[in-house]
Amino acid sequence: MDVPSTAWQAEITIPSKPIEGESAWKGSIQKNPDQWRYIFTEADIGELEQTLQSVRQNDMDMLQIRSKLDFPLARLGKTFEKLRHDVLYGNGVLLLRGLPIDRYSKQDAATIYYGIGMHFGYPVSQNARGQLLGHVIDLGEESESAAPSDGKPKTFFHTQNRGYNTRERFRFHCDKSDLVGLLCIHPAKQGGQSLMVSSVAIHNEIMARRPDLLAVLYEPFWTSRQREVPSGARPYFQMPVFHFHKGEFICYYTRTWIESCKQFPELPPLTPLQREALDLFDTLAEDTSFQLAMDLERGDIQFLNNHTVLHTRTAYEDFPDFELKRHLLRLMMVTPDAQALPFWFYDCYGAGKRGGIYVPGMSEVASMEF
């Protein structure tokens, strides 16, 4: 989609005052886990296991679980409806704790997680391989999105590596979906802490400190597709960092993908004012007073709202035994209940999609192989 040089200006609305509500949280939320944590009861676990048994008896694989009707939870499903609403329109963060993962094979644990995910949305492809179930595990490679260790940005233009397949610390970012979920199969030996910040709180702080830079972040930035290009699309798209659309706030931010547009000679470089705005955004995200930190335990499930929450994880050390390596299963999910999206997002996703990564010749897969 080509946007005329001035047409985007009609789509930009900047709120005149700070955005209020639960989504504008800061690091003090750490002290109140009841605001973002739900602990499974024995009755919950019993219902999950009963549904798992039904899925087994019907010889269903994960790709055959297409909606919550294929993984019915008559009682717990009502709890998930409320929790889904809280993730979408509350603080945007949820930790589900207490899944007794030691009882299950990895396949059964993944099936339970996949079924739970259907009560929050439906999965979309996470990469050009068509993975509906992603694997966050170190494959011994260097990432193109690693956080700079020497103060200088690292940008890799010709690699398919991603931060989730390394042990590196990477920048705060959001994913290409309404929600992102993680199931912890194994935590790291040391490190690998999950960090989150409210993009709403960052927005409000920039409004207070530098309203001139806030206006810059409401203007479109060229953003690379990192070689995952939908049919008929260009290898990049335009996207503002902040949106205020139909009364709802939305943030889309992955600085590495913005900076990697320098590989395209036809695109203009970032202006000094754009860099200053992005630097202030990053400075606030790295301020611990804005951050919520989680040490994900075995069996923990985390859901985040990509439109109002940015996430990363710290660097980590693994166990030498491959079976004990840090391993998380990821879902990227879309839900019709989420915020209405401005036209920028449909150019980002391509093919009329609301989320995910879809490229020519791709087939969707959901497998424990990676």
C-alpha atoms as a printed R data frame, in Angstrom:
    type eleno elety resid chain resno       x       y      z
1   ATOM     1    CA   MET     A     1   0.000   0.000  0.000
2   ATOM     2    CA   ASP     A     2   1.480   3.336 -1.024
3   ATOM     3    CA   VAL     A     3   0.472   6.170  1.269
4   ATOM     4    CA   PRO     A     4   0.410   9.614 -0.423
5   ATOM     5    CA   SER     A     5   2.934  11.961  1.132
6   ATOM     6    CA   THR     A     6   0.303  13.953  3.027
7   ATOM     7    CA   ALA     A     7  -2.565  11.471  3.355
8   ATOM     8    CA   TRP     A     8  -1.213   9.986  6.585
9   ATOM     9    CA   GLN     A     9  -1.541  13.359  8.345
10  ATOM    10    CA   ALA     A    10  -5.339  13.022  8.339
11  ATOM    11    CA   GLU     A    11  -4.969   9.749 10.267
12  ATOM    12    CA   ILE     A    12  -2.894  11.246 13.095
13  ATOM    13    CA   THR     A    13  -4.613  12.189 16.334
14  ATOM    14    CA   ILE     A    14  -2.466  13.151 19.329
15  ATOM    15    CA   PRO     A    15  -4.314  13.158 22.666
16  ATOM    16    CA   SER     A    16  -4.258  16.487 24.478
17  ATOM    17    CA   LYS     A    17  -3.709  14.980 27.926
18  ATOM    18    CA   PRO     A    18  -2.070  11.879 29.411
19  ATOM    19    CA   ILE     A    19  -3.799   8.556 28.809
20  ATOM    20    CA   GLU     A    20  -5.261   7.280 32.060
21  ATOM    21    CA   GLY     A    21  -6.310   3.838 33.209
22  ATOM    22    CA   GLU     A    22  -4.839   0.501 34.209
23  ATOM    23    CA   SER     A    23  -2.683   0.288 31.079
24  ATOM    24    CA   ALA     A    24  -0.574   3.276 32.212
25  ATOM    25    CA   TRP     A    25   1.203   1.307 34.954
26  ATOM    26    CA   LYS     A    26   4.776   1.705 36.151
27  ATOM    27    CA   GLY     A    27   7.165  -0.552 38.027
28  ATOM    28    CA   SER     A    28   5.291  -0.271 41.318
29  ATOM    29    CA   ILE     A    29   2.837  -2.825 39.883
30  ATOM    30    CA   GLN     A    30   5.514  -5.382 40.811
31  ATOM    31    CA   LYS     A    31   4.354  -5.136 44.435
32  ATOM    32    CA   ASN     A    32   0.774  -6.117 43.572
33  ATOM    33    CA   PRO     A    33   0.888  -9.501 41.811
34  ATOM    34    CA   ASP     A    34  -2.851  -9.988 42.280
35  ATOM    35    CA   GLN     A    35  -3.256  -7.366 39.550
36  ATOM    36    CA   TRP     A    36  -1.493  -9.513 36.958
37  ATOM    37    CA   ARG     A    37  -1.363 -13.109 38.244
38  ATOM    38    CA   TYR     A    38  -3.871 -15.963 38.337
39  ATOM    39    CA   ILE     A    39  -3.040 -19.223 40.118
40  ATOM    40    CA   PHE     A    40  -4.710 -22.379 38.817
41  ATOM    41    CA   THR     A    41  -6.834 -24.319 41.301
42  ATOM    42    CA   GLU     A    42  -7.021 -28.103 41.484
43  ATOM    43    CA   ALA     A    43 -10.458 -27.845 39.854
44  ATOM    44    CA   ASP     A    44  -8.912 -25.848 36.991
45  ATOM    45    CA   ILE     A    45  -6.215 -28.470 36.486
46  ATOM    46    CA   GLY     A    46  -8.793 -31.254 36.549
47  ATOM    47    CA   GLU     A    47 -10.828 -29.586 33.822
48  ATOM    48    CA   LEU     A    48  -7.725 -28.968 31.671
49  ATOM    49    CA   GLU     A    49  -6.673 -32.597 32.000
50  ATOM    50    CA   GLN     A    50 -10.165 -33.855 31.204
51  ATOM    51    CA   THR     A    51 -10.194 -31.808 27.999
52  ATOM    52    CA   LEU     A    52  -6.687 -32.994 27.138
53  ATOM    53    CA   GLN     A    53  -7.899 -36.579 27.489
54  ATOM    54    CA   SER     A    54 -10.779 -35.853 25.113
55  ATOM    55    CA   VAL     A    55  -8.370 -34.384 22.555
56  ATOM    56    CA   ARG     A    56  -6.201 -37.502 22.837
57  ATOM    57    CA   GLN     A    57  -9.184 -39.829 22.425
58  ATOM    58    CA   ASN     A    58 -10.213 -37.979 19.278
59  ATOM    59    CA   ASP     A    59  -6.637 -38.269 17.983
60  ATOM    60    CA   MET     A    60  -6.448 -34.523 17.325
61  ATOM    61    CA   ASP     A    61  -3.170 -32.753 16.637
62  ATOM    62    CA   MET     A    62  -2.674 -29.079 17.444
63  ATOM    63    CA   LEU     A    63  -3.527 -27.876 13.945
64  ATOM    64    CA   GLN     A    64  -6.959 -29.452 14.401
65  ATOM    65    CA   ILE     A    65  -7.583 -27.269 17.445
66  ATOM    66    CA   ARG     A    66  -8.943 -24.278 15.552
67  ATOM    67    CA   SER     A    67 -10.998 -22.532 18.238
68  ATOM    68    CA   LYS     A    68 -11.975 -22.760 21.893
69  ATOM    69    CA   LEU     A    69 -14.807 -25.077 20.814
70  ATOM    70    CA   ASP     A    70 -12.129 -27.670 20.012
71  ATOM    71    CA   PHE     A    71 -10.702 -27.321 23.534
72  ATOM    72    CA   PRO     A    72 -13.867 -26.708 25.592
73  ATOM    73    CA   LEU     A    73 -13.579 -25.512 29.176
74  ATOM    74    CA   ALA     A    74 -17.101 -24.962 30.451
75  ATOM    75    CA   ARG     A    75 -16.088 -23.531 33.832
76  ATOM    76    CA   LEU     A    76 -12.502 -22.313 33.408
77  ATOM    77    CA   GLY     A    77 -13.425 -20.796 30.060
78  ATOM    78    CA   LYS     A    78 -15.537 -18.191 31.876
79  ATOM    79    CA   THR     A    79 -12.505 -17.224 33.955
80  ATOM    80    CA   PHE     A    80 -10.440 -16.941 30.788
81  ATOM    81    CA   GLU     A    81 -13.068 -14.612 29.255
82  ATOM    82    CA   LYS     A    82 -12.546 -12.164 32.111
83  ATOM    83    CA   LEU     A    83  -8.770 -12.541 32.039
84  ATOM    84    CA   ARG     A    84  -8.724 -11.978 28.266
85  ATOM    85    CA   HIS     A    85 -10.672  -8.743 28.724
86  ATOM    86    CA   ASP     A    86  -8.223  -7.642 31.417
87  ATOM    87    CA   VAL     A    87  -5.258  -8.297 29.114
88  ATOM    88    CA   LEU     A    88  -6.882  -6.387 26.264
89  ATOM    89    CA   TYR     A    89  -8.275  -3.442 28.211
90  ATOM    90    CA   GLY     A    90  -6.636  -3.577 31.645
91  ATOM    91    CA   ASN     A    91  -2.930  -3.572 32.428
92  ATOM    92    CA   GLY     A    92  -2.110  -5.832 29.467
93  ATOM    93    CA   VAL     A    93  -0.146  -8.380 31.520
94  ATOM    94    CA   LEU     A    94  -1.165 -11.831 32.766
95  ATOM    95    CA   LEU     A    95   0.761 -14.647 34.438
96  ATOM    96    CA   LEU     A    96  -0.960 -18.025 34.807
97  ATOM    97    CA   ARG     A    97   0.816 -20.090 37.456
98  ATOM    98    CA   GLY     A    98   0.371 -23.592 38.805
99  ATOM    99    CA   LEU     A    99   0.221 -25.809 35.715
100 ATOM   100    CA   PRO     A   100   1.828 -29.061 36.975
101 ATOM   101    CA   ILE     A   101   3.982 -29.536 33.907
102 ATOM   102    CA   ASP     A   102   5.951 -32.420 35.455
103 ATOM   103    CA   ARG     A   103   2.829 -34.587 35.040
104 ATOM   104    CA   TYR     A   104   2.853 -34.239 31.260
105 ATOM   105    CA   SER     A   105   4.950 -35.056 28.271
106 ATOM   106    CA   LYS     A   106   6.182 -32.006 26.364
107 ATOM   107    CA   GLN     A   107   3.589 -32.748 23.693
108 ATOM   108    CA   ASP     A   108   0.745 -32.839 26.219
109 ATOM   109    CA   ALA     A   109   1.982 -29.660 27.922
110 ATOM   110    CA   ALA     A   110   2.094 -27.944 24.530
111 ATOM   111    CA   THR     A   111  -1.423 -29.158 23.699
112 ATOM   112    CA   ILE     A   112  -2.830 -27.784 26.974
113 ATOM   113    CA   TYR     A   113  -1.086 -24.466 26.340
114 ATOM   114    CA   TYR     A   114  -2.302 -24.328 22.739
115 ATOM   115    CA   GLY     A   115  -5.841 -25.068 23.914
116 ATOM   116    CA   ILE     A   116  -5.678 -22.356 26.574
117 ATOM   117    CA   GLY     A   117  -4.457 -19.962 23.906
118 ATOM   118    CA   MET     A   118  -7.636 -20.558 21.904
119 ATOM   119    CA   HIS     A   119  -9.589 -18.995 24.773
120 ATOM   120    CA   PHE     A   120  -7.590 -15.780 24.311
121 ATOM   121    CA   GLY     A   121  -7.459 -15.578 20.512
122 ATOM   122    CA   TYR     A   122  -6.383 -17.621 17.522
123 ATOM   123    CA   PRO     A   123  -2.749 -18.249 16.579
124 ATOM   124    CA   VAL     A   124  -1.046 -16.639 13.586
125 ATOM   125    CA   SER     A   125   2.229 -17.452 11.871
126 ATOM   126    CA   GLN     A   126   5.292 -16.140 13.698
127 ATOM   127    CA   ASN     A   127   7.824 -16.315 10.865
128 ATOM   128    CA   ALA     A   128   8.403 -17.339  7.261
129 ATOM   129    CA   ARG     A   129   8.414 -20.996  8.360
130 ATOM   130    CA   GLY     A   130   4.719 -20.713  9.221
131 ATOM   131    CA   GLN     A   131   5.156 -21.633 12.878
132 ATOM   132    CA   LEU     A   132   1.955 -21.208 14.881
133 ATOM   133    CA   LEU     A   133   3.776 -22.670 17.889
134 ATOM   134    CA   GLY     A   134   7.137 -20.971 18.267
135 ATOM   135    CA   HIS     A   135  10.186 -22.146 20.192
136 ATOM   136    CA   VAL     A   136  12.197 -19.664 22.235
137 ATOM   137    CA   ILE     A   137  15.469 -21.527 22.711
138 ATOM   138    CA   ASP     A   138  19.161 -20.838 22.161
139 ATOM   139    CA   LEU     A   139  20.422 -22.274 18.870
140 ATOM   140    CA   GLY     A   140  23.925 -20.900 19.384
141 ATOM   141    CA   GLU     A   141  23.643 -18.010 16.962
142 ATOM   142    CA   GLU     A   142  24.097 -14.251 17.190
143 ATOM   143    CA   SER     A   143  20.941 -12.233 16.829
144 ATOM   144    CA   GLU     A   144  20.155  -9.309 14.575
145 ATOM   145    CA   SER     A   145  18.140  -7.720 17.398
146 ATOM   146    CA   ALA     A   146  20.555  -8.000 20.293
147 ATOM   147    CA   ALA     A   147  20.759  -5.027 22.607
148 ATOM   148    CA   PRO     A   148  24.043  -3.151 22.074
149 ATOM   149    CA   SER     A   149  26.622  -3.955 24.748
150 ATOM   150    CA   ASP     A   150  28.996  -1.095 23.882
151 ATOM   151    CA   GLY     A   151  26.445   1.664 23.391
152 ATOM   152    CA   LYS     A   152  26.515   1.262 19.609
153 ATOM   153    CA   PRO     A   153  23.550  -0.331 17.824
154 ATOM   154    CA   LYS     A   154  24.086  -3.758 16.277
155 ATOM   155    CA   THR     A   155  22.262  -4.355 13.024
156 ATOM   156    CA   PHE     A   156  22.514  -7.505 10.917
157 ATOM   157    CA   PHE     A   157  21.061  -7.212  7.419
158 ATOM   158    CA   HIS     A   158  21.751 -10.649  5.949
159 ATOM   159    CA   THR     A   159  20.841 -13.205  8.594
160 ATOM   160    CA   GLN     A   160  17.676 -15.011  9.534
161 ATOM   161    CA   ASN     A   161  18.693 -15.137 13.196
162 ATOM   162    CA   ARG     A   162  16.266 -13.830 15.776
163 ATOM   163    CA   GLY     A   163  16.781 -12.854 19.385
164 ATOM   164    CA   TYR     A   164  14.548 -15.659 20.602
165 ATOM   165    CA   ASN     A   165  17.058 -18.221 19.271
166 ATOM   166    CA   THR     A   166  19.991 -16.797 21.256
167 ATOM   167    CA   ARG     A   167  20.965 -16.231 24.892
168 ATOM   168    CA   GLU     A   168  21.440 -12.514 24.337
169 ATOM   169    CA   ARG     A   169  19.657  -9.595 25.923
170 ATOM   170    CA   PHE     A   170  17.690  -7.739 23.263
171 ATOM   171    CA   ARG     A   171  15.776  -4.497 22.980
172 ATOM   172    CA   PHE     A   172  12.259  -3.847 24.193
173 ATOM   173    CA   HIS     A   173   9.824  -4.512 21.379
174 ATOM   174    CA   CYS     A   174   6.351  -5.758 20.492
175 ATOM   175    CA   ASP     A   175   5.339  -8.614 18.208
176 ATOM   176    CA   LYS     A   176   3.108  -8.691 15.118
177 ATOM   177    CA   SER     A   177  -0.129  -9.719 16.802
178 ATOM   178    CA   ASP     A   178  -2.673  -8.537 19.357
179 ATOM   179    CA   LEU     A   179  -1.380 -10.867 22.066
180 ATOM   180    CA   VAL     A   180   1.794 -12.853 22.660
181 ATOM   181    CA   GLY     A   181   1.959 -15.861 24.963
182 ATOM   182    CA   LEU     A   182   4.802 -17.877 26.489
183 ATOM   183    CA   LEU     A   183   4.810 -21.248 28.240
184 ATOM   184    CA   CYS     A   184   7.943 -22.024 30.253
185 ATOM   185    CA   ILE     A   185   9.025 -25.619 29.583
186 ATOM   186    CA   HIS     A   186  12.407 -25.051 31.255
187 ATOM   187    CA   PRO     A   187  13.864 -21.877 32.804
188 ATOM   188    CA   ALA     A   188  17.509 -20.946 32.367
189 ATOM   189    CA   LYS     A   189  20.250 -21.983 34.769
190 ATOM   190    CA   GLN     A   190  20.729 -18.285 35.499
191 ATOM   191    CA   GLY     A   191  19.174 -15.130 34.039
192 ATOM   192    CA   GLY     A   192  16.567 -14.990 31.292
193 ATOM   193    CA   GLN     A   193  14.279 -12.779 33.352
194 ATOM   194    CA   SER     A   194  11.193 -11.515 31.533
195 ATOM   195    CA   LEU     A   195  10.919  -7.708 31.517
196 ATOM   196    CA   MET     A   196   7.907  -5.617 30.533
197 ATOM   197    CA   VAL     A   197   7.107  -1.909 30.300
198 ATOM   198    CA   SER     A   198   3.876  -0.085 29.616
199 ATOM   199    CA   SER     A   199   4.125   1.791 26.327
200 ATOM   200    CA   VAL     A   200   1.255   3.932 27.644
201 ATOM   201    CA   ALA     A   201   3.371   5.063 30.619
202 ATOM   202    CA   ILE     A   202   6.278   5.823 28.266
203 ATOM   203    CA   HIS     A   203   3.925   7.831 26.053
204 ATOM   204    CA   ASN     A   204   2.719   9.878 29.005
205 ATOM   205    CA   GLU     A   205   6.262  10.542 30.234
206 ATOM   206    CA   ILE     A   206   7.373  11.759 26.814
207 ATOM   207    CA   MET     A   207   4.293  14.008 26.713
208 ATOM   208    CA   ALA     A   208   5.354  15.526 30.039
209 ATOM   209    CA   ARG     A   209   9.051  15.912 29.166
210 ATOM   210    CA   ARG     A   210   9.192  16.544 25.439
211 ATOM   211    CA   PRO     A   211   5.870  17.086 23.687
212 ATOM   212    CA   ASP     A   212   7.815  18.037 20.548
213 ATOM   213    CA   LEU     A   213   9.298  14.523 20.437
214 ATOM   214    CA   LEU     A   214   5.905  12.975 21.168
215 ATOM   215    CA   ALA     A   215   4.646  14.534 17.918
216 ATOM   216    CA   VAL     A   216   7.574  12.935 16.062
217 ATOM   217    CA   LEU     A   217   6.610   9.492 17.374
218 ATOM   218    CA   TYR     A   218   3.097   9.936 15.953
219 ATOM   219    CA   GLU     A   219   4.592  10.350 12.472
220 ATOM   220    CA   PRO     A   220   5.425   7.300 10.293
221 ATOM   221    CA   PHE     A   221   8.829   5.611 10.426
222 ATOM   222    CA   TRP     A   222  10.107   3.333  7.685
223 ATOM   223    CA   THR     A   223  10.326  -0.180  9.110
224 ATOM   224    CA   SER     A   224  11.989  -3.261  7.600
225 ATOM   225    CA   ARG     A   225  10.145  -6.554  7.153
226 ATOM   226    CA   GLN     A   226  13.426  -8.398  7.833
227 ATOM   227    CA   ARG     A   227  13.085 -10.394  4.583
228 ATOM   228    CA   GLU     A   228   9.664 -11.788  5.540
229 ATOM   229    CA   VAL     A   229   7.699 -10.129  2.747
230 ATOM   230    CA   PRO     A   230   4.001 -10.812  2.020
231 ATOM   231    CA   SER     A   231   2.909 -11.367 -1.555
232 ATOM   232    CA   GLY     A   232   2.916  -8.129 -3.536
233 ATOM   233    CA   ALA     A   233   4.440  -6.086 -0.713
234 ATOM   234    CA   ARG     A   234   7.656  -4.099 -0.476
235 ATOM   235    CA   PRO     A   235  10.452  -5.177  1.895
236 ATOM   236    CA   TYR     A   236   9.508  -2.328  4.249
237 ATOM   237    CA   PHE     A   237   6.454  -0.425  5.398
238 ATOM   238    CA   GLN     A   238   5.576   2.810  7.163
239 ATOM   239    CA   MET     A   239   4.399   2.798 10.760
240 ATOM   240    CA   PRO     A   240   4.186   5.417 13.520
241 ATOM   241    CA   VAL     A   241   5.353   4.346 16.970
242 ATOM   242    CA   PHE     A   242   2.268   5.802 18.671
243 ATOM   243    CA   HIS     A   243  -1.348   5.782 17.485
244 ATOM   244    CA   PHE     A   244  -4.550   7.088 19.037
245 ATOM   245    CA   HIS     A   245  -7.268   5.498 16.939
246 ATOM   246    CA   LYS     A   246 -11.003   5.530 17.670
247 ATOM   247    CA   GLY     A   247 -10.281   6.544 21.244
248 ATOM   248    CA   GLU     A   248  -7.786   3.701 21.866
249 ATOM   249    CA   PHE     A   249  -4.014   3.879 22.307
250 ATOM   250    CA   ILE     A   250  -1.768   1.555 20.279
251 ATOM   251    CA   CYS     A   251   2.019   1.317 20.170
252 ATOM   252    CA   TYR     A   252   4.150  -0.469 17.557
253 ATOM   253    CA   TYR     A   253   7.865  -0.440 18.290
254 ATOM   254    CA   THR     A   254  10.869  -2.494 17.223
255 ATOM   255    CA   ARG     A   255  13.824  -0.137 16.850
256 ATOM   256    CA   THR     A   256  16.097  -2.689 15.228
257 ATOM   257    CA   TRP     A   257  13.646  -3.032 12.349
258 ATOM   258    CA   ILE     A   258  13.520   0.761 11.974
259 ATOM   259    CA   GLU     A   259  17.303   1.095 11.938
260 ATOM   260    CA   SER     A   260  17.798  -1.757  9.486
261 ATOM   261    CA   CYS     A   261  16.048   0.332  6.812
262 ATOM   262    CA   LYS     A   262  19.455   1.934  6.189
263 ATOM   263    CA   GLN     A   263  20.076  -1.039  3.888
264 ATOM   264    CA   PHE     A   264  17.529   0.394  1.432
265 ATOM   265    CA   PRO     A   265  19.175   3.276 -0.478
266 ATOM   266    CA   GLU     A   266  15.835   4.526 -1.767
267 ATOM   267    CA   LEU     A   267  14.626   5.350  1.770
268 ATOM   268    CA   PRO     A   268  15.573   8.537  3.625
269 ATOM   269    CA   PRO     A   269  17.789   8.182  6.713
270 ATOM   270    CA   LEU     A   270  16.442   8.894 10.166
271 ATOM   271    CA   THR     A   271  16.501  12.596 10.974
272 ATOM   272    CA   PRO     A   272  18.313  13.872 14.086
273 ATOM   273    CA   LEU     A   273  14.932  14.611 15.677
274 ATOM   274    CA   GLN     A   274  13.694  11.075 14.962
275 ATOM   275    CA   ARG     A   275  16.811   9.610 16.555
276 ATOM   276    CA   GLU     A   276  16.378  11.847 19.585
277 ATOM   277    CA   ALA     A   277  12.774  10.688 19.968
278 ATOM   278    CA   LEU     A   278  13.737   7.015 19.699
279 ATOM   279    CA   ASP     A   279  16.607   7.515 22.149
280 ATOM   280    CA   LEU     A   280  14.263   9.028 24.726
281 ATOM   281    CA   PHE     A   281  11.830   6.152 24.233
282 ATOM   282    CA   ASP     A   282  14.628   3.620 24.821
283 ATOM   283    CA   THR     A   283  15.956   5.495 27.852
284 ATOM   284    CA   LEU     A   284  12.541   5.343 29.508
285 ATOM   285    CA   ALA     A   285  12.033   1.678 28.642
286 ATOM   286    CA   GLU     A   286  15.390   0.831 30.242
287 ATOM   287    CA   ASP     A   287  14.519   2.784 33.407
288 ATOM   288    CA   THR     A   288  13.781   0.156 36.064
289 ATOM   289    CA   SER     A   289  11.121   2.392 37.622
290 ATOM   290    CA   PHE     A   290   9.001   1.645 34.533
291 ATOM   291    CA   GLN     A   291   9.638  -2.103 34.462
292 ATOM   292    CA   LEU     A   292   7.797  -5.186 35.660
293 ATOM   293    CA   ALA     A   293  10.120  -8.198 36.007
294 ATOM   294    CA   MET     A   294   9.055 -11.856 36.065
295 ATOM   295    CA   ASP     A   295  11.116 -14.943 36.728
296 ATOM   296    CA   LEU     A   296   9.162 -17.498 34.726
297 ATOM   297    CA   GLU     A   297   8.985 -20.847 36.493
298 ATOM   298    CA   ARG     A   298   8.454 -24.236 34.889
299 ATOM   299    CA   GLY     A   299   4.800 -24.387 33.808
300 ATOM   300    CA   ASP     A   300   4.197 -20.633 33.953
301 ATOM   301    CA   ILE     A   301   2.152 -19.106 31.127
302 ATOM   302    CA   GLN     A   302   2.465 -15.414 30.306
303 ATOM   303    CA   PHE     A   303   0.161 -13.373 28.058
304 ATOM   304    CA   LEU     A   304   0.889  -9.774 27.007
305 ATOM   305    CA   ASN     A   305  -0.985  -7.161 24.993
306 ATOM   306    CA   ASN     A   306   1.372  -6.111 22.191
307 ATOM   307    CA   HIS     A   307  -0.498  -2.826 21.681
308 ATOM   308    CA   THR     A   308   0.156  -1.478 25.187
309 ATOM   309    CA   VAL     A   309   3.094  -3.526 26.549
310 ATOM   310    CA   LEU     A   310   6.676  -3.918 25.316
311 ATOM   311    CA   HIS     A   311   8.802  -6.855 26.393
312 ATOM   312    CA   THR     A   312  12.287  -8.299 26.399
313 ATOM   313    CA   ARG     A   313  14.357 -10.683 28.488
314 ATOM   314    CA   THR     A   314  17.755 -10.509 30.102
315 ATOM   315    CA   ALA     A   315  20.757 -12.507 28.897
316 ATOM   316    CA   TYR     A   316  21.086 -15.926 30.440
317 ATOM   317    CA   GLU     A   317  23.278 -18.938 31.095
318 ATOM   318    CA   ASP     A   318  22.011 -22.382 30.091
319 ATOM   319    CA   PHE     A   319  22.488 -25.825 31.551
320 ATOM   320    CA   PRO     A   320  24.940 -27.937 29.491
321 ATOM   321    CA   ASP     A   321  22.335 -30.731 29.118
322 ATOM   322    CA   PHE     A   322  20.264 -29.984 25.989
323 ATOM   323    CA   GLU     A   323  17.118 -31.369 27.633
324 ATOM   324    CA   LEU     A   324  17.482 -28.757 30.380
325 ATOM   325    CA   LYS     A   325  18.089 -25.789 28.081
326 ATOM   326    CA   ARG     A   326  15.869 -22.763 28.595
327 ATOM   327    CA   HIS     A   327  12.865 -23.487 26.411
328 ATOM   328    CA   LEU     A   328   9.688 -21.452 26.087
329 ATOM   329    CA   LEU     A   329   6.792 -22.107 23.722
330 ATOM   330    CA   ARG     A   330   5.373 -18.990 22.091
331 ATOM   331    CA   LEU     A   331   1.975 -18.127 20.662
332 ATOM   332    CA   MET     A   332   1.221 -14.972 18.705
333 ATOM   333    CA   MET     A   333  -2.536 -14.490 18.738
334 ATOM   334    CA   VAL     A   334  -5.164 -12.292 17.150
335 ATOM   335    CA   THR     A   335  -8.540 -11.621 18.709
336 ATOM   336    CA   PRO     A   336 -11.490  -9.677 17.273
337 ATOM   337    CA   ASP     A   337 -12.043  -8.257 20.782
338 ATOM   338    CA   ALA     A   338  -8.856  -6.171 20.573
339 ATOM   339    CA   GLN     A   339  -8.478  -2.531 19.642
340 ATOM   340    CA   ALA     A   340  -9.476  -1.358 16.166
341 ATOM   341    CA   LEU     A   341  -6.328  -0.947 14.077
342 ATOM   342    CA   PRO     A   342  -5.549   1.997 11.766
343 ATOM   343    CA   PHE     A   343  -4.674   1.364  8.119
344 ATOM   344    CA   TRP     A   344  -0.926   1.220  8.821
345 ATOM   345    CA   PHE     A   345  -1.258  -2.235 10.344
346 ATOM   346    CA   TYR     A   346  -2.904  -3.796  7.327
347 ATOM   347    CA   ASP     A   347   0.025  -2.709  5.178
348 ATOM   348    CA   CYS     A   348   2.369  -4.120  7.834
349 ATOM   349    CA   TYR     A   349   0.697  -7.545  7.898
350 ATOM   350    CA   GLY     A   350  -0.313  -7.766  4.254
351 ATOM   351    CA   ALA     A   351  -3.019  -9.849  2.587
352 ATOM   352    CA   GLY     A   352  -5.747  -8.278  4.717
353 ATOM   353    CA   LYS     A   353  -4.385  -9.920  7.866
354 ATOM   354    CA   ARG     A   354  -4.735  -8.443 11.324
355 ATOM   355    CA   GLY     A   355  -1.511 -10.042 12.553
356 ATOM   356    CA   GLY     A   356   1.196 -12.581 11.890
357 ATOM   357    CA   ILE     A   357   3.803 -13.123  9.166
358 ATOM   358    CA   TYR     A   358   2.641 -14.674  5.898
359 ATOM   359    CA   VAL     A   359   4.885 -15.098  2.863
360 ATOM   360    CA   PRO     A   360   4.376 -16.873 -0.492
361 ATOM   361    CA   GLY     A   361   4.627 -20.657 -0.399
362 ATOM   362    CA   MET     A   362   4.352 -20.869  3.388
363 ATOM   363    CA   SER     A   363   2.358 -23.559  5.198
364 ATOM   364    CA   GLU     A   364   1.208 -23.245  8.809
365 ATOM   365    CA   VAL     A   365   2.721 -25.740 11.256
366 ATOM   366    CA   ALA     A   366   2.326 -26.396 14.983
367 ATOM   367    CA   SER     A   367   4.955 -28.841 16.130
368 ATOM   368    CA   MET     A   368   7.327 -29.584 19.005
369 ATOM   369    CA   GLU     A   369  10.130 -29.772 16.429
370 ATOM   370    CA   PHE     A   370  12.182 -26.634 15.833
